[in-house]
Structures are given as C-alpha cells and as structure tokens.
C-alpha cells in the first residue's frame, strides 16, 4: 500500500509562473518530509525538507508547505525556470526509513 | 569531496544469472539503502542497512540480497535474475534526515 502519493504524474507550467506540486501521505507517524529532484540518467538530489513541527519552509525560489491535519504537503516553485524541468519526488520519513511517492514530471515551457 | 558511486552504470544479463551491483560511499554514513525505480511505482525500497553486519528487508526484497562487511560498501546481489528485475537501481546513504543518492545502475534482464 502506497503510504506517500503524488496523484499528478505530470505538470506543465510557463516560465516565470508558479509551479505547485502536491503530495499526500497516510501515516500520521511521519515526522519529516522531503522533496527530491531528478534529472534523466542521474540520481535524485535533495531539494528541500520540512519537519512536522513546522508548516512552512522556504529556500530561495522553493517553498514547502505542510498541512498535517490533511496529511498533505506541497512544493511551490516561484518563478519557474526551464532548468526546473525534472521529475520531483516527495518523501516522508519516520526514524531512519524513507517512503517515496511515484513522482511528478514538471515541464517548464520557455 | 565525499560521494556515492555505483557500478556498473549499465548492465545487460540473462535470466537465471547471478548479478551483483556495487555501491560505495565515502561519507562514512552508517545508513545505506537500495531502491529500484519503475514507471508508476516511484522509488521502492529493496534492502537497507544501519551499520556493519546489519541488513534488513524492504518492501520488494524477494530475489535480492545484500551484505555489509564495512561502512563504505553495500553490494546488491540478484541471486537468479528474472525479467521482472529489469529496472533502474539506486543506492543511497544517510545520516538521518537526508538521503544522498548514487547515479543509478540500469539493469536489463533478457
């Protein structure tokens, strides 16, 4: 059973606009959430994270929002750039184990 | 710079053969993980280790084994390769809240 879900397999956004990627989870024991970015033929790279004690974390153009009551997190990218085109994985952890979503492929159109 | 490497990057083998994929990290991380990435499934955990001589089964461990004889290496062995094991395999290491991924090994089983 998939504990972390990304229901949108793909997303297209115009350059300069906001990209919003969504993720839902089922396990209330998760206490740390992460977003990874993956380019073709490369391994995933860490992008941004948030602890369950926070509801927002910002790093430059990237902001992650956490809604614990809804078991939902989202990644906002503003403004979107063509170099942001990649697959984005959301992940949740409890202790030392990580659970990944199926990924959302983001295309930023110049 | 510390890093995590995987070899080979590409491998073609035949059904029934034994295959070993190498993973080597120089961060001195205790925790190491093997995932497979398949379309529609995201990253699924195969095996993981929290230290030397420690190994644990993940979500999709059938047909795979690992051993941890030192901190730096966690080789993944497919005892008798099957076509269903055609996939991209990623190794990762972590200290806790963040995982660092290798570049991946694309394995094709004919």
Backbone of each chain as ProteinMPNN parsed JSONL, in Angstrom:
{"seq_chain_A": "XXXXXXXXXXXXXXXXXXXXXXXXXXXXXXXXXXXXXXXXXXXXXXXXXXXXXXXXXXXXXXXXXXXXXXXXXXXXXXXXXXXXXXXXXXXXXXXXXXXXXXXXXXXXXX", "coords_chain_A": {"N_chain_A": [[0.846, -1.185, 0.0], [0.6, 2.151, -0.917], [2.147, 4.583, 0.886], [2.834, 7.166, 0.526], [1.727, 9.501, -1.735], [1.652, 10.812, -5.008], [-0.43, 12.326, -6.953], [-0.491, 13.536, -9.413], [0.917, 12.779, -12.357], [2.238, 14.367, -14.171], [3.096, 17.797, -15.001], [2.725, 20.914, -16.545], [4.102, 24.114, -16.977], [4.265, 27.612, -17.605], [7.245, 29.465, -18.152], [8.375, 31.56, -15.544], [5.982, 31.566, -14.2], [4.122, 30.216, -11.365], [4.886, 26.998, -10.06], [3.172, 24.297, -8.715], [3.462, 21.521, -6.838], [2.024, 18.583, -5.615], [1.478, 16.413, -2.763], [0.418, 13.6, -0.941], [0.009, 11.859, 2.153], [-0.333, 8.925, 4.223], [0.401, 7.949, 6.701], [0.379, 8.898, 9.98], [2.532, 8.92, 11.618], [4.77, 9.823, 10.356], [7.428, 12.124, 10.486], [9.071, 13.803, 9.162], [9.626, 15.435, 6.131], [10.424, 15.445, 2.692], [11.58, 16.842, -0.415], [12.724, 15.723, -3.527], [14.652, 16.145, -6.465], [14.914, 15.009, -9.772], [16.914, 14.488, -12.529], [17.026, 13.111, -15.885], [18.859, 10.051, -16.189], [20.346, 10.503, -13.919], [20.913, 10.351, -10.329], [18.404, 10.936, -7.759], [18.334, 14.201, -6.269], [18.601, 16.024, -3.264], [16.248, 18.536, -2.415], [14.564, 20.256, -0.75], [13.322, 20.373, 2.625], [11.058, 19.607, 5.368], [10.193, 19.744, 8.758], [7.866, 18.021, 10.884], [7.013, 19.706, 12.845], [6.764, 22.155, 11.83], [5.017, 24.356, 9.518], [5.761, 25.489, 7.202], [8.486, 25.941, 4.992], [11.123, 27.687, 3.56], [13.276, 28.19, 0.785], [14.985, 30.112, -1.076], [13.739, 30.136, -4.304], [12.064, 28.086, -3.748], [9.462, 26.687, -1.844], [8.115, 24.778, 0.752], [5.084, 23.54, 1.913], [3.293, 22.32, 4.688], [0.492, 20.536, 5.672], [-0.673, 19.155, 8.301], [-3.063, 18.187, 9.351], [-4.528, 17.558, 7.128], [-2.853, 15.769, 6.037], [-1.067, 16.447, 3.97], [1.285, 17.758, 1.683], [2.944, 20.371, -0.109], [4.892, 21.613, -2.815], [6.109, 24.66, -3.814], [7.249, 26.467, -6.55], [8.673, 29.401, -7.413], [9.928, 32.141, -9.267], [9.111, 29.852, -11.9], [11.574, 28.116, -13.805], [13.144, 27.139, -16.918], [15.2, 25.284, -16.365], [14.2, 23.986, -14.193], [12.749, 21.889, -15.042], [12.111, 18.601, -14.554], [11.856, 15.437, -12.804], [10.015, 15.295, -9.847], [10.198, 14.045, -6.647], [8.355, 13.323, -3.771], [8.961, 12.645, -0.347], [8.646, 10.856, 2.723], [9.5, 10.439, 6.133], [10.052, 8.321, 8.968], [11.835, 7.892, 11.702], [14.629, 6.118, 10.558], [13.804, 5.314, 8.07], [12.671, 5.844, 4.73], [9.976, 6.865, 2.668], [8.79, 6.961, -0.565], [7.027, 8.94, -2.996], [5.435, 8.487, -6.236], [6.346, 10.284, -8.034], [6.355, 13.391, -9.893], [6.406, 14.694, -13.066], [7.755, 17.6, -14.07], [7.41, 20.128, -16.455], [8.778, 23.019, -17.634], [7.847, 25.547, -19.648], [9.513, 27.512, -21.994]], "CA_chain_A": [[0.0, 0.0, 0.0], [1.435, 3.334, -1.092], [1.954, 5.49, 2.009], [3.059, 8.524, 0.026], [1.123, 9.521, -3.072], [1.679, 12.003, -5.85], [-1.511, 11.955, -7.863], [-0.312, 14.134, -10.732], [2.151, 12.255, -12.958], [2.94, 15.397, -14.941], [2.644, 19.18, -14.85], [3.389, 21.863, -17.451], [3.949, 25.494, -16.492], [5.009, 28.618, -18.36], [8.377, 30.101, -17.473], [8.023, 32.75, -14.783], [4.795, 31.35, -13.385], [4.299, 29.351, -10.199], [4.642, 25.558, -10.161], [2.726, 23.72, -7.447], [3.453, 20.063, -6.86], [1.304, 18.113, -4.433], [1.831, 15.101, -2.222], [-0.41, 13.196, 0.189], [0.533, 10.708, 2.87], [-1.361, 8.279, 5.036], [0.9, 7.549, 8.01], [0.494, 10.061, 10.862], [3.791, 8.828, 12.352], [5.837, 10.509, 9.617], [7.782, 13.36, 11.164], [9.981, 14.6, 8.349], [9.185, 15.341, 4.744], [11.474, 15.951, 1.799], [11.39, 16.833, -1.867], [13.903, 15.423, -4.315], [14.568, 16.479, -7.881], [15.685, 14.019, -10.526], [17.101, 14.638, -13.972], [17.25, 11.812, -16.552], [20.167, 9.394, -16.09], [21.036, 10.9, -12.699], [20.211, 10.009, -9.113], [17.655, 12.048, -7.146], [19.1, 15.101, -5.406], [17.785, 16.673, -2.249], [15.852, 19.897, -2.766], [14.103, 20.994, 0.414], [12.653, 19.497, 3.577], [10.301, 20.267, 6.427], [9.886, 18.931, 9.919], [6.434, 18.017, 11.187], [6.678, 20.752, 13.813], [6.609, 23.394, 11.072], [4.055, 24.266, 8.43], [6.31, 26.122, 6.01], [9.933, 26.124, 4.929], [11.42, 28.401, 2.325], [14.682, 28.232, 0.391], [15.05, 30.77, -2.381], [12.503, 30.038, -5.102], [11.336, 26.865, -3.356], [8.777, 26.708, -0.549], [7.32, 23.59, 1.029], [4.012, 23.741, 2.879], [2.818, 21.075, 5.285], [-0.805, 20.584, 6.35], [-0.699, 17.857, 8.993], [-4.439, 17.703, 9.554], [-4.955, 16.981, 5.85], [-1.789, 14.865, 5.597], [-0.788, 16.945, 2.629], [2.32, 18.758, 1.53], [3.078, 20.878, -1.463], [6.12, 22.327, -3.17], [5.88, 25.794, -4.691], [8.446, 26.992, -7.205], [8.34, 30.72, -7.961], [9.29, 31.823, -10.536], [9.591, 28.621, -12.532], [12.583, 28.314, -14.837], [13.284, 25.925, -17.749], [16.084, 24.338, -15.686], [13.451, 23.263, -13.167], [12.126, 20.731, -15.681], [12.674, 17.383, -13.956], [10.875, 14.672, -12.023], [10.088, 15.646, -8.441], [9.695, 13.022, -5.741], [8.157, 13.683, -2.391], [9.32, 11.541, 0.527], [8.329, 11.045, 4.135], [10.299, 9.528, 6.95], [9.809, 8.104, 10.386], [13.072, 7.212, 12.052], [15.636, 6.072, 9.502], [13.261, 4.823, 6.812], [12.082, 6.841, 3.856], [8.946, 6.369, 1.768], [8.756, 7.895, -1.681], [5.913, 8.978, -3.922], [5.709, 7.981, -7.582], [6.981, 11.329, -8.824], [5.639, 14.277, -10.818], [7.307, 15.228, -14.081], [7.484, 19.022, -14.309], [7.974, 20.748, -17.654], [8.643, 24.473, -17.649], [7.876, 25.943, -21.056], [10.11, 28.852, -22.128]], "C_chain_A": [[0.89, 1.248, 0.0], [1.145, 4.318, 0.038], [2.153, 6.95, 1.622], [2.597, 8.562, -1.429], [1.302, 10.876, -3.74], [0.713, 11.701, -6.994], [-1.395, 12.566, -9.257], [0.984, 13.629, -11.338], [2.933, 13.338, -13.706], [2.285, 16.75, -14.744], [3.428, 20.041, -15.827], [3.074, 23.277, -17.009], [4.755, 26.417, -17.386], [6.143, 29.184, -17.503], [7.918, 31.388, -16.778], [6.804, 32.587, -13.897], [5.113, 30.434, -12.199], [4.033, 27.888, -10.573], [4.24, 25.067, -8.776], [2.64, 22.209, -7.608], [2.889, 19.563, -5.535], [1.664, 16.693, -4.042], [0.914, 14.817, -1.029], [0.202, 11.974, 0.865], [-0.52, 10.16, 3.81], [-0.914, 8.012, 6.474], [1.13, 8.775, 8.901], [1.783, 10.029, 11.691], [4.954, 9.488, 11.61], [6.135, 11.846, 10.282], [8.736, 14.24, 10.361], [9.629, 14.359, 6.899], [10.214, 16.027, 3.841], [10.97, 15.971, 0.364], [12.736, 16.6, -2.52], [13.61, 15.768, -5.768], [15.43, 15.487, -8.643], [15.692, 14.37, -12.012], [17.318, 13.259, -14.585], [18.681, 11.337, -16.398], [20.994, 9.879, -14.89], [20.248, 10.399, -11.492], [19.417, 11.196, -8.584], [18.585, 12.903, -6.278], [18.15, 15.831, -4.473], [17.5, 18.127, -2.635], [15.509, 20.714, -1.524], [13.363, 20.031, 1.331], [11.87, 20.316, 4.591], [10.04, 19.271, 7.545], [8.398, 19.029, 10.22], [6.031, 19.084, 12.201], [6.495, 22.106, 13.129], [5.499, 23.238, 10.037], [4.571, 24.903, 7.14], [7.827, 26.178, 6.121], [10.282, 26.669, 3.55], [12.919, 28.38, 2.045], [14.744, 28.806, -1.013], [13.726, 30.698, -3.11], [11.592, 28.885, -4.657], [10.739, 27.023, -1.955], [7.989, 25.413, -0.403], [6.322, 23.936, 2.128], [3.537, 22.384, 3.39], [1.498, 21.328, 6.004], [-1.009, 19.224, 7.017], [-2.117, 17.317, 9.138], [-4.965, 17.043, 8.286], [-3.981, 15.933, 5.34], [-1.397, 15.181, 4.159], [0.386, 17.901, 2.665], [2.424, 19.177, 0.075], [4.403, 21.61, -1.608], [5.745, 23.423, -4.162], [7.212, 26.27, -5.261], [8.056, 28.298, -7.886], [9.598, 31.58, -8.095], [9.867, 30.548, -11.135], [10.553, 28.954, -13.672], [12.718, 27.031, -15.662], [14.176, 24.857, -17.108], [15.42, 23.572, -14.563], [12.765, 22.028, -13.742], [12.837, 19.458, -15.235], [11.525, 16.591, -13.358], [11.094, 15.001, -10.548], [9.429, 14.533, -7.614], [9.48, 13.625, -4.367], [8.45, 12.449, -1.561], [8.939, 11.897, 1.95], [9.139, 10.04, 4.939], [9.787, 9.462, 8.374], [10.991, 7.29, 10.865], [14.025, 7.245, 10.877], [15.103, 5.598, 8.164], [12.548, 5.922, 6.051], [11.078, 6.168, 2.927], [8.73, 7.416, 0.688], [7.443, 7.809, -2.448], [6.36, 8.522, -5.298], [6.292, 9.048, -8.503], [6.023, 12.128, -9.688], [6.656, 14.856, -11.783], [6.893, 16.664, -14.398], [8.17, 19.477, -15.592], [7.709, 22.232, -17.589], [8.872, 24.937, -19.076], [8.438, 27.353, -21.193], [9.161, 29.826, -22.811]], "O_chain_A": [[1.808, 1.375, 0.811], [0.031, 4.832, 0.144], [1.691, 7.855, 2.317], [3.029, 7.752, -2.249], [1.129, 11.929, -3.126], [1.019, 10.911, -7.888], [-2.111, 12.167, -10.176], [2.06, 14.014, -10.879], [4.15, 13.235, -13.856], [1.114, 16.858, -14.381], [4.649, 19.918, -15.93], [1.927, 23.605, -16.703], [5.819, 26.036, -17.874], [6.005, 29.354, -16.291], [7.178, 32.191, -17.346], [6.6, 33.359, -12.96], [6.234, 29.947, -12.057], [3.089, 27.58, -11.301], [4.894, 25.385, -7.783], [1.855, 21.692, -8.403], [3.241, 20.066, -4.468], [2.092, 15.885, -4.866], [0.667, 15.7, -0.207], [0.84, 11.15, 0.209], [-1.483, 10.847, 4.152], [-1.749, 7.866, 7.366], [1.992, 9.602, 8.601], [2.096, 10.996, 12.387], [6.019, 9.687, 12.194], [5.224, 12.608, 10.604], [9.156, 15.298, 10.829], [9.367, 13.229, 6.486], [10.789, 17.055, 4.197], [10.066, 15.227, -0.014], [13.748, 17.186, -2.134], [12.471, 15.689, -6.229], [16.538, 15.16, -8.22], [14.652, 14.525, -12.651], [17.744, 12.335, -13.893], [19.615, 12.136, -16.469], [22.209, 9.683, -14.856], [19.069, 10.064, -11.606], [19.72, 12.34, -8.92], [19.502, 12.389, -5.638], [17.04, 16.204, -4.854], [18.378, 18.846, -3.112], [16.113, 21.76, -1.285], [12.843, 19.007, 0.886], [11.996, 21.539, 4.666], [9.711, 18.11, 7.303], [7.748, 20.008, 9.853], [4.843, 19.34, 12.396], [6.117, 23.085, 13.772], [5.091, 22.121, 9.718], [3.9, 24.862, 6.109], [8.38, 26.428, 7.192], [9.806, 26.182, 2.525], [13.731, 28.534, 2.958], [14.579, 28.094, -2.004], [12.703, 31.147, -2.594], [10.474, 28.747, -5.153], [11.418, 27.435, -1.014], [7.28, 25.001, -1.322], [6.673, 24.546, 3.139], [3.399, 21.429, 2.626], [1.398, 22.224, 6.842], [-1.457, 18.269, 6.384], [-2.333, 16.108, 9.054], [-5.746, 16.094, 8.347], [-4.241, 15.279, 4.331], [-1.395, 14.323, 3.276], [0.485, 18.748, 3.552], [2.047, 18.442, -0.838], [4.95, 22.148, -0.646], [5.148, 23.16, -5.206], [8.183, 26.451, -4.526], [7.233, 28.32, -8.802], [10.3, 31.744, -7.098], [11.024, 30.218, -10.877], [10.374, 29.932, -14.398], [12.434, 25.946, -15.156], [13.939, 23.663, -17.285], [15.991, 22.619, -14.033], [12.252, 21.203, -12.986], [14.022, 19.268, -15.51], [10.37, 17.016, -13.399], [12.225, 14.986, -10.062], [8.285, 14.142, -7.847], [10.331, 14.357, -3.862], [8.216, 11.328, -2.012], [8.911, 13.066, 2.336], [9.422, 8.934, 4.478], [9.185, 10.398, 8.9], [11.144, 6.129, 10.485], [14.212, 8.294, 10.26], [15.869, 5.486, 7.206], [11.913, 6.802, 6.632], [11.296, 5.051, 2.459], [8.517, 8.595, 0.974], [6.827, 6.747, -2.537], [7.532, 8.206, -5.503], [6.689, 8.746, -9.628], [5.01, 11.61, -10.157], [7.654, 15.441, -11.365], [5.809, 16.905, -14.93], [9.362, 19.24, -15.789], [6.559, 22.663, -17.499], [9.948, 24.746, -19.642], [7.917, 28.29, -20.589], [9.506, 30.993, -23.002]]}, "seq_chain_B": "XXXXXXXXXXXXXXXXXXXXXXXXXXXXXXXXXXXXXXXXXXXXXXXXXXXXXXXXXXXXXXXXXXXXXXXXXXXXXXXXXXXXXXXXXXXXXXXXXXXXXXXXXXXXXX", "coords_chain_B": {"N_chain_B": [[35.963, 15.607, -2.461], [33.253, 14.156, -0.639], [31.355, 11.318, -1.731], [28.944, 9.217, -3.464], [29.05, 6.274, -5.223], [28.136, 4.142, -7.982], [28.402, 0.973, -9.562], [28.159, -1.494, -12.177], [27.255, 1.206, -14.482], [25.519, 0.548, -16.453], [24.008, -2.554, -17.269], [23.607, -5.604, -18.888], [22.056, -8.683, -18.705], [21.399, -12.24, -18.555], [18.446, -14.185, -18.014], [18.336, -15.989, -14.998], [20.999, -15.787, -14.32], [23.475, -14.849, -11.861], [23.827, -11.657, -10.478], [25.695, -8.863, -9.414], [25.462, -5.693, -8.04], [27.343, -2.846, -7.411], [27.868, -0.558, -4.687], [29.274, 2.296, -3.326], [30.247, 4.465, -0.774], [31.666, 7.506, 0.445], [31.143, 9.079, 2.578], [31.114, 8.066, 5.097], [28.737, 7.279, 6.22], [26.41, 5.618, 8.326], [23.957, 4.519, 7.555], [22.63, 2.821, 4.8], [21.006, 2.262, 1.649], [19.085, 0.444, -0.783], [17.239, 1.009, -3.696], [14.7, 0.454, -6.17], [13.66, 1.854, -9.252], [10.735, 2.169, -10.976], [8.466, 2.748, -13.655], [5.517, 4.351, -12.689], [5.676, 3.41, -10.137], [7.489, 4.772, -8.631], [10.127, 5.171, -6.276], [11.138, 2.258, -4.812], [11.849, 0.507, -1.861], [14.409, -1.855, -1.455], [16.432, -3.268, 0.101], [18.041, -2.459, 3.236], [20.549, -1.026, 5.398], [21.794, -0.432, 8.645], [24.288, -0.324, 9.605], [27.567, -1.871, 9.916], [27.462, -5.294, 9.231], [24.74, -5.326, 9.623], [21.631, -5.931, 8.123], [18.529, -5.43, 6.426], [15.234, -6.266, 5.294], [13.409, -4.686, 2.716], [10.546, -3.247, 1.094], [10.354, -4.633, -1.369], [11.961, -7.077, -1.439], [12.255, -9.733, -2.296], [14.184, -12.083, -4.07], [16.492, -10.645, -4.016], [19.599, -9.851, -2.335], [21.726, -8.513, 0.246], [24.888, -7.556, 1.65], [26.882, -6.355, 4.346], [29.925, -5.591, 4.956], [31.689, -3.626, 5.569], [31.79, -0.072, 6.348], [31.652, 1.492, 4.042], [30.602, 0.121, 1.791], [27.809, -1.428, 0.137], [26.9, -3.981, -1.434], [24.539, -5.153, -3.853], [22.915, -8.128, -4.574], [21.515, -10.081, -7.114], [20.178, -13.075, -7.002], [19.254, -14.986, -8.872], [18.678, -13.834, -11.755], [15.7, -12.292, -12.995], [13.286, -11.433, -15.534], [11.509, -9.599, -14.543], [13.032, -8.095, -12.892], [14.292, -6.214, -14.354], [15.189, -2.917, -14.36], [15.835, 0.374, -12.978], [18.334, 0.9, -10.673], [18.96, 2.369, -7.571], [21.313, 3.397, -5.209], [21.611, 4.616, -1.88], [22.752, 6.724, 0.793], [22.668, 7.765, 4.229], [22.647, 10.009, 7.076], [20.588, 10.411, 8.672], [18.231, 12.498, 8.519], [18.402, 13.142, 5.803], [18.808, 11.779, 2.56], [21.381, 10.706, 0.373], [21.888, 10.13, -2.971], [23.195, 7.713, -5.283], [24.302, 7.617, -8.786], [22.841, 5.71, -10.142], [22.087, 2.449, -11.566], [21.386, 0.97, -14.572], [19.692, -1.875, -15.199], [19.199, -4.571, -17.33], [17.41, -7.449, -17.912], [17.466, -10.174, -19.899]], "CA_chain_B": [[34.593, 15.687, -1.954], [32.607, 12.873, -0.378], [30.418, 10.981, -2.79], [28.43, 7.854, -3.516], [29.191, 5.792, -6.599], [27.55, 2.85, -8.294], [28.94, 0.337, -10.758], [28.313, -0.689, -13.381], [26.165, 2.13, -14.744], [24.599, -0.2, -17.302], [24.311, -3.981, -17.255], [22.66, -6.492, -19.555], [22.335, -10.052, -18.303], [20.398, -13.213, -18.973], [17.628, -14.805, -16.974], [18.949, -17.074, -14.249], [22.383, -15.474, -13.912], [23.676, -14.053, -10.663], [24.338, -10.315, -10.793], [25.977, -8.026, -8.247], [25.597, -4.261, -8.286], [28.175, -2.261, -6.361], [27.591, 0.779, -4.161], [30.389, 2.72, -2.472], [30.11, 5.857, -0.327], [32.836, 7.984, 1.187], [30.7, 9.972, 3.643], [31.17, 7.379, 6.373], [27.38, 7.161, 6.738], [26.047, 4.288, 8.81], [22.745, 4.01, 6.903], [22.674, 2.678, 3.35], [19.735, 1.783, 1.126], [18.935, 0.132, -2.192], [15.903, 1.212, -4.247], [14.513, 0.31, -7.607], [12.712, 2.812, -9.782], [9.954, 1.669, -12.102], [7.391, 3.654, -14.047], [4.271, 4.15, -11.963], [5.916, 2.947, -8.762], [8.435, 5.618, -7.92], [11.281, 4.502, -5.688], [10.723, 1.241, -3.852], [12.973, 0.062, -1.042], [14.714, -3.277, -1.606], [17.117, -3.642, 1.342], [18.741, -1.357, 3.868], [21.5, -1.412, 6.441], [22.069, 0.653, 9.589], [25.671, -0.405, 10.041], [28.301, -3.075, 9.518], [26.843, -6.594, 9.548], [23.293, -5.175, 9.765], [20.874, -5.838, 6.89], [17.091, -5.524, 6.646], [14.443, -6.358, 4.068], [12.488, -3.612, 2.423], [9.226, -3.544, 0.521], [10.415, -5.537, -2.52], [13.241, -7.752, -1.221], [12.323, -11.084, -2.86], [15.097, -12.241, -5.197], [17.665, -9.79, -3.788], [20.275, -9.949, -1.051], [22.805, -7.554, 0.475], [25.786, -7.832, 2.77], [27.576, -5.126, 4.77], [31.157, -6.006, 5.639], [32.362, -2.406, 6.005], [30.904, 1.092, 6.329], [31.61, 2.158, 2.743], [30.031, -0.639, 0.676], [26.616, -2.258, 0.289], [26.592, -4.59, -2.735], [23.224, -5.776, -4.035], [23.022, -9.326, -5.405], [20.341, -10.759, -7.627], [20.63, -14.465, -6.937], [18.916, -15.601, -10.148], [17.996, -12.683, -12.361], [14.436, -12.512, -13.689], [12.939, -10.294, -16.384], [10.808, -8.626, -13.7], [14.03, -7.294, -12.188], [14.74, -5.136, -15.241], [14.821, -1.698, -13.649], [16.949, 1.241, -12.621], [18.611, 0.678, -9.256], [19.655, 3.47, -6.908], [21.846, 3.227, -3.869], [21.604, 5.875, -1.145], [23.251, 6.673, 2.159], [22.145, 8.887, 5.014], [22.962, 10.085, 8.491], [19.326, 10.529, 9.393], [17.125, 13.193, 7.871], [18.548, 13.362, 4.37], [19.469, 10.713, 1.831], [22.196, 11.075, -0.771], [21.74, 9.044, -3.927], [24.154, 7.474, -6.344], [23.812, 7.955, -10.12], [21.954, 4.674, -10.641], [22.512, 1.381, -12.467], [20.277, 0.473, -15.397], [19.851, -3.31, -15.384], [18.278, -5.225, -18.253], [17.483, -8.908, -17.828], [16.868, -10.713, -21.133]], "C_chain_B": [[34.035, 14.282, -1.719], [31.569, 12.601, -1.454], [29.915, 9.561, -2.602], [28.451, 7.409, -4.97], [28.554, 4.42, -6.75], [28.226, 2.284, -9.536], [28.354, -1.057, -10.918], [27.163, 0.298, -13.544], [25.093, 1.482, -15.617], [25.024, -1.658, -17.3], [23.2, -4.715, -17.988], [23.042, -7.911, -19.166], [21.216, -10.964, -18.767], [19.64, -13.774, -17.775], [18.371, -15.96, -16.328], [20.361, -16.797, -13.78], [22.386, -14.706, -12.597], [24.333, -12.731, -11.048], [24.586, -9.577, -9.489], [26.198, -6.588, -8.684], [26.344, -3.644, -7.101], [27.704, -0.863, -5.978], [28.68, 1.131, -3.156], [30.198, 4.174, -2.083], [31.296, 6.247, 0.549], [32.448, 8.997, 2.255], [30.83, 9.375, 5.038], [29.787, 7.324, 7.053], [27.121, 5.733, 7.213], [24.911, 3.672, 7.99], [22.925, 3.972, 5.396], [21.436, 1.941, 2.885], [19.878, 1.406, -0.351], [17.461, 0.293, -2.58], [15.898, 0.766, -5.712], [13.461, 1.308, -8.061], [12.058, 2.244, -11.019], [8.826, 2.646, -12.381], [6.124, 3.318, -13.28], [4.44, 3.709, -10.525], [6.857, 3.859, -7.986], [9.632, 4.822, -7.447], [10.796, 3.516, -4.631], [11.949, 0.645, -3.165], [13.163, -1.445, -1.165], [15.324, -3.838, -0.31], [17.754, -2.4, 1.936], [19.607, -1.882, 5.002], [21.764, -0.203, 7.328], [23.494, 0.593, 10.127], [26.292, -1.723, 9.612], [27.628, -4.311, 10.094], [25.34, -6.496, 9.788], [22.645, -5.092, 8.396], [19.398, -6.083, 7.194], [16.366, -5.561, 5.314], [13.536, -5.142, 3.94], [11.22, -4.136, 1.794], [9.268, -4.612, -0.577], [11.713, -6.35, -2.505], [13.364, -9.128, -1.883], [13.231, -11.126, -4.083], [16.364, -11.423, -5.089], [18.296, -10.094, -2.432], [21.361, -8.884, -0.98], [23.681, -8.073, 1.602], [26.542, -6.549, 3.087], [28.789, -5.528, 5.607], [31.993, -4.811, 6.082], [31.391, -1.241, 5.878], [30.656, 1.598, 4.918], [30.771, 1.447, 1.687], [28.773, -1.418, 1.049], [26.287, -2.852, -1.08], [25.226, -5.265, -2.727], [23.369, -6.945, -4.999], [21.648, -9.827, -5.821], [20.754, -12.22, -7.787], [20.427, -15.198, -8.266], [18.042, -14.6, -10.898], [16.744, -13.105, -13.128], [14.085, -11.263, -14.492], [12.222, -9.195, -15.593], [11.768, -7.735, -12.911], [14.725, -6.281, -13.115], [14.251, -3.819, -14.655], [16.045, -0.787, -13.568], [17.111, 1.162, -11.112], [19.425, 1.851, -8.704], [20.089, 3.057, -5.513], [21.814, 4.592, -3.189], [22.237, 5.65, 0.211], [22.704, 7.878, 2.916], [22.692, 8.836, 6.429], [21.677, 10.122, 9.31], [18.27, 11.168, 8.537], [17.252, 13.373, 6.37], [19.276, 12.19, 3.736], [20.227, 11.289, 0.645], [22.225, 9.872, -1.711], [22.928, 8.935, -4.868], [23.525, 7.747, -7.704], [22.913, 6.899, -10.732], [22.65, 3.652, -11.531], [21.282, 0.91, -13.236], [20.547, -0.992, -15.703], [18.773, -3.84, -16.31], [18.489, -6.727, -18.166], [16.732, -9.491, -19.027], [16.464, -12.173, -20.976]], "O_chain_B": [[34.301, 13.352, -2.48], [30.979, 13.524, -2.016], [30.37, 8.815, -1.736], [27.925, 8.098, -5.845], [28.445, 3.649, -5.797], [28.58, 3.027, -10.451], [28.078, -1.735, -9.928], [26.185, 0.223, -12.8], [23.914, 1.824, -15.532], [26.213, -1.977, -17.326], [22.015, -4.485, -17.748], [24.203, -8.302, -19.279], [20.208, -10.506, -19.306], [20.161, -13.818, -16.661], [18.959, -16.8, -17.009], [20.873, -17.512, -12.918], [21.43, -14.006, -12.265], [25.273, -12.697, -11.841], [23.778, -9.656, -8.563], [27.004, -6.302, -9.569], [26.013, -3.894, -5.942], [27.216, -0.096, -6.808], [28.971, 0.355, -2.245], [30.008, 5.03, -2.948], [31.846, 5.43, 1.287], [33.308, 9.7, 2.785], [30.679, 10.075, 6.039], [29.68, 7.323, 8.279], [27.556, 4.768, 6.586], [24.893, 2.464, 7.754], [23.323, 4.963, 4.783], [20.879, 1.111, 3.604], [20.694, 1.981, -1.072], [16.563, -0.206, -1.902], [16.93, 0.712, -6.381], [12.493, 1.576, -7.348], [12.728, 1.883, -11.987], [8.298, 3.288, -11.473], [5.705, 2.162, -13.22], [3.467, 3.637, -9.773], [6.992, 3.704, -6.772], [10.095, 3.91, -8.131], [10.126, 3.899, -3.672], [12.949, 0.325, -3.807], [12.218, -2.217, -1.005], [14.785, -4.769, 0.288], [17.983, -1.412, 1.239], [19.434, -2.997, 5.493], [21.938, 0.912, 6.837], [23.863, 1.374, 11.004], [25.631, -2.578, 9.022], [27.275, -4.364, 11.272], [24.717, -7.502, 10.128], [23.054, -4.27, 7.576], [19.058, -6.843, 8.1], [16.813, -4.97, 4.331], [12.979, -4.646, 4.92], [10.865, -5.306, 1.939], [8.336, -5.405, -0.707], [12.479, -6.306, -3.468], [14.475, -9.64, -2.017], [13.085, -10.328, -5.009], [17.224, -11.491, -5.967], [17.62, -10.535, -1.503], [21.854, -8.412, -2.004], [23.267, -8.915, 2.399], [26.812, -5.747, 2.192], [28.682, -5.771, 6.809], [32.911, -4.966, 6.887], [30.288, -1.406, 5.357], [29.564, 2.084, 4.621], [30.271, 2.098, 0.77], [28.682, -1.992, 2.135], [25.477, -2.287, -1.814], [24.813, -5.863, -1.734], [23.883, -6.784, -6.106], [20.744, -9.976, -4.999], [21.593, -12.544, -8.627], [21.302, -15.931, -8.727], [16.829, -14.535, -10.696], [16.728, -14.128, -13.812], [14.534, -10.164, -14.167], [12.314, -8.015, -15.929], [11.353, -6.732, -12.33], [15.643, -5.578, -12.691], [13.05, -3.622, -14.472], [17.133, -1.133, -14.026], [16.149, 1.335, -10.363], [20.43, 2.264, -9.283], [19.333, 2.453, -4.752], [21.974, 5.616, -3.852], [22.26, 4.53, 0.72], [22.326, 8.884, 2.315], [23.133, 7.796, 6.917], [21.7, 9.884, 10.518], [17.487, 10.471, 7.891], [16.27, 13.733, 5.721], [20.239, 11.668, 4.297], [19.774, 12.233, -0.003], [22.541, 8.754, -1.307], [23.576, 9.927, -5.203], [22.341, 8.075, -7.778], [22.276, 7.161, -11.752], [23.665, 3.945, -12.164], [20.278, 0.508, -12.65], [21.516, -1.318, -16.387], [17.585, -3.593, -16.106], [19.606, -7.218, -18.326], [15.519, -9.322, -19.155], [15.947, -12.775, -21.918]]}, "name": "protein", "num_of_chains": 2, "seq": "XXXXXXXXXXXXXXXXXXXXXXXXXXXXXXXXXXXXXXXXXXXXXXXXXXXXXXXXXXXXXXXXXXXXXXXXXXXXXXXXXXXXXXXXXXXXXXXXXXXXXXXXXXXXXXXXXXXXXXXXXXXXXXXXXXXXXXXXXXXXXXXXXXXXXXXXXXXXXXXXXXXXXXXXXXXXXXXXXXXXXXXXXXXXXXXXXXXXXXXXXXXXXXXXXXXXXXXXXXXX"}
